[in-house]
Amino acid sequence: MNIESKRLKEIDIVKLMINLYCCHHNDINEKELIDYATLRIKKCPMIKDKTFCSRCKIHCYEKNMQEQIKKVMRYSGPRMIFHHPILAIKHIMKG
């Protein structure tokens, strides 16, 4: 997989997770977080070698956005197996 396709795939997965979270919660600005996460992924200098942002040596999210994305991941991560099982299984195998 080339770097650009990896980048696009990661953006798609983050969007799915944010959308899943926002279907059940109203405490974050969905569009703002998607736009921010997309921008950070597009500018990620570690995309070639990293597996997940949580395992990255550098954390490029601003503190408040980092807290929001963590909240999204904690909620959406376990639920992805029900909403997007193939993606969830691939993620488990990758980790």
Buried (B, 14 or more C-beta within 10 A) or exposed (E): EEEEEBBBBBBEBBBBBBBBBBEEEEEBEBEEBBEBBBEBBEEBEEBEEBEEBEEBEEEBBEEEBBEBBEBBBEBBBEBBBEBBEEBBEEBEEEE
